[in-house]
Amino acid sequence: MSKLRPDYYINLKRSLKMELQSSSLSATWKHQRWKDNPIYPSTNHDVVSANKAITLSCQTGELERARHLFDTMLERTVVSWNTMITGYSKWNMFPEALDLISLMHHSDVKLNETTFSTSLSVCGRSKALIDGKKMHGLVLKSGHQRFNLVGSALLYVYANCREIGDGRRVFDQLHHENELLWSLMLVGYVECNLMSEALSVFDRMPRRGVVEWTTLISGYVKSDDGCKKALEMFKMMRENYEAVPNEFTLDCIVRACGRLGDLSGGRVVHGLLIKGGFEIEGSLSGALISFYSSCEVIEDAKNIYNNMPNPFLSDSNELIGGLLKLGKIHEAELIFCNMAERNSVSFNLMIKGYAMCGRLEDSKRLFMQMPVRILTSLNTMILVYARNGDIDKAFELFEKAKGEGSPVTWNSMISGYILNDQHENALKLYLTMRQKSISQTRSTFSVLFHACACLGSLQQGELLHAHLEKTPFASNVYVGTALIDMYSKCGSISAARAAFICISYPNVAAWTALINGYAHHGLGSDAVSFFNLMLKLGISPNAATFVAVLSACARAGLVDEGMRFFHLMKEYYDITPTLEHFTCVVDLLGRSGLLHEAEELIEGMPIEVDKILLISLLNASSFWMDMEIAERVAEKMFTLDPKPSSACVIMSNMYSRSGKWGQKVKVRDFLRESGGKKDPGCSWIDINNINHVFSVDDRNHPNIDMIYSSLESLQRNAQFNIQFDFPFRRC
């Protein structure tokens, strides 16, 4: 997930708080500017000179010298204390600042508005809520809360400490006479992800500029399901002419388009960037790289990157991630090797990329080369080992890292079990995770719903769904998409539809999961209706969506609709058909008896065919008993796979049905001599949340002796009943 510019909130808070830390001090300082004038007593002149020296030392970071000067002063004014506190605050030495504030209070020095605003700023930045509340008490006792800077600092403390309720009480008491509080209250709600409350404050604001609009928009972009709302607010901002979007606004909107996969909308924003002269902004170039990478238009991302004179580290990481997502490992490797600077993100991306390409040794080598192996790196390697089937090594790393209590570590191990078809272990680890009070994230539920889908365990899925309802992720689009998929694959399409309705802002992935569910349940017409509704709502389909809708058309026999969608994806949406799309179209034509058209499509394909596509046409040939096409397809399969067991079984059955017994025997003999055999089917049953799988000739079940003993007993009873009932049936 692409992130907002890291400096956005820093700059925003700086613009809102500049008076809290520097201007307020400066104002007080200017009021008492040192004057080298004989009418001032010499002691006053010494105090002013000392304050000036402390200020200069603080500005250059020489805090020990500044504190020495402060401690050796014979006489101190409130300015002396404020200057030293501000110095500590500037260099993030919050404990020292808080100690000095306490000492100042107990030294019977009268605190002024500068002291209160600076001290509250320290409490807010260090998240020292208890100290902040103590300062609040002193503020109320002194009556300084009516000063704009002090009231703003009070709200800042509560907002930054996530005590937004207390912050709201400060706002309600003071906002009528302090306009600064509106912006701070808005930022507080946005940072706590309380977007409905943020919108309520925004709608009531007496004045709204670009900072306020951008704050609200950025909040929606940060929230899981808010990107669509962010685009709506951006449109309203432009239509109302209240403010002109700046580079921060456009940065947020570009990233929103990337998260939504809205290529056309993102290109429009790119045009606005060029028109506004912001394209040369380095951070905006990074946002564009992220956007085009997310939309899989990687050439445009590369063009932007190559035109940057000095790409930032984050830009290189964005492009590497985009290239790896499309499997372009060599291009990603080239950028990584040429990077002048790398961080843990760079290493983790390449480690994961190597693993996805099966280059486990390169992943291990890079992991060992990391200058510092942080928790994120261990989490990455857990997944790397799991992807390559080394689940024991993954668990060994998990045991080292789990003590940190990071949900990412636990999610990585759960995902590792699922990747290795150890779904029961994944569910057991989730229970342990809950027992140890490790917080669950949206990824926790997403991967576990996938495990339930693989097991076909509706009961487990419903139990997890109940857990989900008690978390903030119940309407999350990513979790909701996994929930739709789980219910669809476990046979409850009505529950899948209900899960879809609960998603706040369904994206293209959620729509695709729903369409897929209806397609797999044989409800092709309904799937097509949902696809058309999705288009009407302005959501652009992606390659996976077209696979789903083409599959739906194939199952429902909607040939004309399916072919229209197939041509639409290339001509209107600029999506190049893949093997999956061609396989769906071949299946569509084959099911409808248009075998020659399917064969012509295969002959004209710009990409190499695979076994799955050919088996689809072979199955259709078998259904319609077209031996001529079946033999041609089978011959192609033999060139791709010297042991095509599926093709042999289908051809054997076709020869049997057409009375060609000699040909059937030849195919069966070939299958036996080549060592091929039909893949065995399997069945399973879920008892007490444990999945029991059975297949032909499999004797690996731990209770196999008891199972066969029970089966023999049942067979004996059945034979006895047949013998006993037989005379009566004749009568």
Summary of the structure (lengths in Angstrom):
residues: 731
radius of gyration: 33.9
end to end distance: 76.0
largest distance: 136.8
contacts: 2364
relative contact order: 0.03
helix: 73%
strand: 2%
